[in-house]
Amino acid sequence: MTTSQLLKDTSCRIACGITKGSAFFISGDILLTANHVLVKYHSHGDAINLFTHTGKASVGTLVAFDDDCDLALIRVPEDFVSTQWLNLCECEMIEGVDWSSYGYPDNTNGQTAGEPLKGTIKNVIQSPILQHDVTVEIPGYNVTTVEFEGFSGSPLVDAYCNVISVMRFSGTNDLSAVSIKRGCAFLKNNDIILKPDYLLKFDQYELDSFGGFSSGIKSLCEGEAEQVAQTTAPGELVTAYGSGLFFPEKKMSPESIIAHLRTNPEKNKRLWTGWLEFLTFVAILKGQCLHPAITVDIPAEKILGLLTKKVALKLQLNYFWTEKESLEDIARRYIHNKLAADITHNSCHIFNSELHHFGIKLRPDFKKRIIENIGNPANSGLTVLRKVDFGVLSLKELADEVGQSATLPEAFHKLTILFRDAIEQN
């Protein structure tokens, strides 16, 4: 089902005295709306009349309301219960995020069947005095000439089809809304379930991780992933890495990155699913994640005269999301820049991509060709390489090895070999 159809099917029109508004289902028998739509109920006890776009009608009962955030909950009778509803998400409001809505403006079409509406978060307001904390804009609409009365109480859903705000009223220059985050105390006090901010927890990405793994190792990795999710979160990674989450780097502020991801749900899911998998593999290797520094100790051997000594090679890991380029092309660009800037740590650079075939192993002579490429009189690359070593892998290579393991110790062994081979290749 499309988002537009779901919005239409879960929304309804309110008529309370002379006041018109909109509401939407957040469970089978509970509607959420703007409290000021019910002003005649509060002042004169007028009925809360409800109508769907199909013409079905009923009368609701007020459950609870909050003047501070201008929200109200309405219970519907059994014959008006819906089999579909919208999820509420208490995410931070970000300017530039797109939204969709469906409401019942005070015109012939609107009062008969309702109308869709689309726009963008224009401004986020931090004021304890105002009931609303968001203003929104609609391309091509002029709030002084277009009738918005009746949209009050309609949902604003993001690209994930989660309600992030509720429409309130039309001001002089723009439309206002109250975010779910602003009203979360009222909603939670009335036992309404809210989805957490996408960037606060990794939980919602766990179901999409470790695809193709056998059930045994998948379950073990999920156990490790749960531990990872308790110690870090997507939002912390955005803060720690910023545009460095991507290569080539996106010259964007953390706020712009969040807005970009919230309007691109598939990219957002793949980015954080990949990060969860990567950090899980680091956990299997007993690595340390002190963002932005991620290190693992790789068992290796060092020849001392006639003796061979076992040592732990400390390896710094760098992980990136890239787009629509081959692993070798993107690795060559990244490594060339890093070597030219003078690498100071043994390191391995892991790349992930939206392309399913991304991750084919590099040619055996890749490192040699990189060295030759930067080995010129004006460049200190060859001198650097005597002190440190580097390797390049794809997340797919790591996942393939772990996914074919039966136990975590076996996965540890395979990952160790993979990293060791990557940095020792000539």
N, C-alpha and C positions, 0 to 999 in steps of 0.2 A: 504493500500500500504506500502511496506517495505521501509526503509530508502534508501537502495541501489537502488531500482527502482526509487524512487523519485529523487535521485541524478542524475541518468542516464537520466531521462526524462527532468530535468531542466538545464542540462549542454549542452554546445555546443563547437565546435572546432572553433578556429580563425586562419585564414591565412592572414597575412598582409605583402605583399612583401615576403621576405625570412623568416620572423619571424613566428613561430608557437606558439600557446598558447591555453588557455581555457577560458571560461566565463560561467556565470550561470544567470538564470533569478531571479530577485528580485521583479518583477511585470510582468504583462502580456506582456509589450513591452519594458522593460528596463533590460539590462544585466550589470553585474558588472564584471570587469576583472582587471588585473594588467596593469598599464599604459605603462610599458616598452614593452609590447606585441605589442603596436601600434607605435613603434619607426619609422617605415617606413611611416606610415600615417603622423606623425609629420614632418618628414624630406623631404618626396617626394610626399606626398598626395596619397599614395597607398591605394587601396580599403580595407575596413575591411570586409573580406569574412567570412561568418558564415555557419557552417554545424552542423546538429544534427546527433545523432548516427543512425537515420533511413535513412540518406542520403539527407534530405531536405536541401536546400541551399538558401542563401540570402546575401544581403549586408547591413551592419549596418551603422548608422550615429553617430559620436561622439557627446555626449551631454555635457560632462564636464570631466575634469581630474585634478589631483593634483600630482605634482612631489614629494612633501614632504612625502606623504604616498604611492605613487606609485599605485594609484587607478584610474579607469576610468569608466565612465558610457556610455553605447551605447544604442541607440534606434533602434529597429528593425521595418521593414515595416509591414503593416497589415497582409500580408500573412505568416508572420513568428511568429506572436503573440502566446504566450504560455498560456494554461489554468492552468498551474501549475508553482509555483515559491517557492523560499526559503525565510524564514524570517531571518533578520539580528538581532543579539543580541549584545549589547555593554557591555558584561560582562567582568569582570576582568579576565585576563589570569592567570591560575593556573597550575603550573608544575604538570605533572602526569595525566592530563585530557586526555582521549582518544578522537580521532576524526576519521571521515570517509570522503572520498572525491571521486570525479570522475573527470577525466581529459583526455587529449589527448596527451600523450607523443609522441615524434618523432620516432616512429617505425611503422612497418606495421600494427599491431593490433591496436595500439593506434590511428593512423591517420584514420583508417577505422571505428572503433566502439567505441574507448575510453577504458579506464581501470579504475577499482576501486582502491582505495588506503586507507590504514588504518595505523594509528600511534598514537603517544602520544606527548603531549606538553613537550618538553625537557627542555627548558630554557626560561625565560621571561627577556627581556633586557630593561633596563631603560636608553636609550641614545637618546638625541635630534638630534644627528648627523646622525644616521642610519635611513634609511627608514623603515626597518623592526624592530619589537619589540619582535618577537617570533622565536625560532628555534624548529624544530620538528624532531622526529626520527621515523623510520619505522623498526620494527623487521625483521632481516634477510636481510635488504637492505644495500648495500654499495654505498654511493653516488659517489664514485670515479669510480665504475664499472657499475652502472646501469644508464640508460638514463632517466633523469627527465625533459629534455627540452621539453616543450609543456605542462607541468602541471602548468606553471605560469598562474595565474588567476583562478585556480580551487578553489572551496569552501572547507573549513574545517568545518564540522558540528559536533556538540557534540551529546550526547545521547538523547537530546531533539529535534534533527533535526533542530537546529538553527545554522546558520552560525556564527562562532565566529572569523574566521580569513580567509585570502585569501593567497594562496600559491604565493611566489615570485620567488625564484630561488634556484639553487643548489650551495652551497658553497663548500669549500675544504673538510670540515668534516661533514657538516650537511645541512639540508634544512631550508630555512627561510620563514617566513610568516609575514604579517602585520595584526594585530588584527582589528576587527571592531571598537573597542574602540579607537584605534589609529586614525582611519579614520573617527570618528563620526562627527567631525566638517564639513569636506568636504561633507559627505553624508547628514547631516541635512541641510546644506546650499542649497542643491539641492532637498530638500523636500522628501528625502527618509525616510520612517518610520522605526525606530529602536525599537526593544523590549528592555525594561530595564533589567539590571542585575537581575537574579532571586532572589538575596539576598538583593536587594535594596527596594523592595516593596512587600507587601502581596497581591497586587491586583490580580495577576494571580491565586491565590489559593482560592479566594472567591467563584468561580463557583463550586468548589468541596466540599465546606463546607456545613454543616447542611443538609446532605443527609437524606432523610426519614422524614424530618419535614413537617408539613402541610404548605400550602402556606402563611397563616397569620403569624404564628410565625417565619417562615423562612424569610419572608420579614423584620420583626422587628429585627431579629438577624443580618441580612445582613446590616441593618442600623447601628447597634452597631459595627459590624465588620469594616465598612468603617471608623468609628472614631478611632478604634484600629489601622487600617492600616496607619493612619496619624500620629500616635505617636510612632510607633516602626516598626522595619523591621527585617526580618530573619537574616541579617548580624549582627545586633546589638545583637541579642540573641546568635549567635555563639561567638561573642566577650565576652559577659557577662558570658556565662556558659561553653563554650568550651566543653571538653569531658563530663562535667556534664549534657549535654543535654540527655545523655543516661544512662541507668542502666541495667546491669553493665557498668561502665564507659569505653568508648573507649579511650585508652591511645594514643590520637592523638592531634596534634597541630590544632589550628583553620584552618590553611591553608590546612592541610591534611583532616580535616572534610569536608571542602568545596569541595575539589577534590573528595572525596569519594561520596558525595551527587550528584555531577555533573555527575558522571559516573553511578549513580543509580537513574534514574529519578523517578521511582515509589516510592522508599523509600523517596526521597526528597519531593515529592508531599504529601505523607501521613504525614511526619514529620511536615511540615509547615501548612498543612491543620488542623492538630490536634492542633498545637499551636494557630492558628487563632481562632479555636473554643474555646479553653481553655481561651484565653485572652478575648474573647467576653463574656463568662460566668462570668469572674472576673469583667468585666465592668458592667454587669447586677447587680452584687452584690455591685457596687460602690466601688470596691477595688482599691488599689494603686499598681502600677507596677513600682517600682524603682529597676530595674534589678541589681543584681539577687534576690532582696527581693520583693516578691509578697505577699501582706497582704489583708485580708478582715475582716470586723467587723461583727460577727455573733450575732444577737440578742439572748440572753439567759436569764435565771432566776437564781438568787442567793438567797438562803435562809439565812436570818439573824434573828435568834431567831424564833419568831412567824411570822415574816414578810417575804414576797417574793418580792425581788427587781429586776426590769428589768435592765440588764446590756448588754454591748457590749463586746463580747469575741473576742479579736484580735487574728486572726489565720494566721499563716504563711503557704503559699502554696508552695509545691515543685512538679514540673511536669516533668515527664520523658518519653522517648520513650524506650521501651524494646522489645525484640525479642523472639518469640517462647517459652514462658514460661507461666505457669498459673499465674493468679493474686496473688493467695495465696502464691505460691512458691517465686515469685519475691518480694512480700511485706515482707515476713518473712526474706529474706536475707537483704533487705534494712533496715527495722526497727531494726533488731538485731544489725546491724553495727552502726546505728545512736544512738540507746540507749546506746550501749557500749561506744560511743564517748561522751556521756553526752548531751542530748537534752536540750536546754535552752529556747525554745519557744513552746507555744501551736502550733501544726502544723497538717496539713493534706497533705498526699502524694498521688498525682494523677498519674496514669500510663496509657500509651496508647501503643498499640501493632499493628503489622501488621496482627495479627490473628483476623478474623472477630468475633469469639466467645469469644475473650478475654474481660473480664469485668463482669464475674459472681460474684455476691456478696460473700463476705467472710463469713465463718462460724461465727455464733454469738460468739463463744468462742475464736475467733482468738486472741484478745488482751490478754486474760487471759493466753493462751498458750505461747504467746510471753514473757509475764512477767515471767512465770515460767521458761522459757528457759534461761533467763539471770539472774534470781534471785538466784545467788550463792554467797558465802562469798567473792569471789574475785572481784565481780562486783557490782557497785553502781546503777544498773538499777532500783531497787525498790525505792531507795531514790529519784532518778530523777523523777520517775512517780508521786510522791506526789506533785511535783512543777508544772509539765506541763502535758499536755495530747496530744494524737496523734490519727490520724485516717488514713485510707487507702481507696481510691476510685479508680475507673477506669474512664477514660474519657467517656466511653460508658454509665456508670451510669448517669453522668451529662447530657449527650446528650439526653438520653432517657427521663429524667424528663423534660428538657426544651422543647424537641420536642413534648411533650404531653400537653404543656401549650397553652393557648389561648392568653395571654397577657404577657407583660414583668413583671408587678407586680406579676402575678401568677408564672412566671418562677423564680422570686426573692424568693418568698415564698417556692417553692419546693426545690430550691438550698439550702436555709437556713436550711431547715429540713434535707436535705441530709448530709450536713456538720456537723450539730449538732449531728445527729444520729451516724455519723462515729466516732466522737471523744468521744462520751459518751458510746459507746458499751463496754460491759464487757466480 
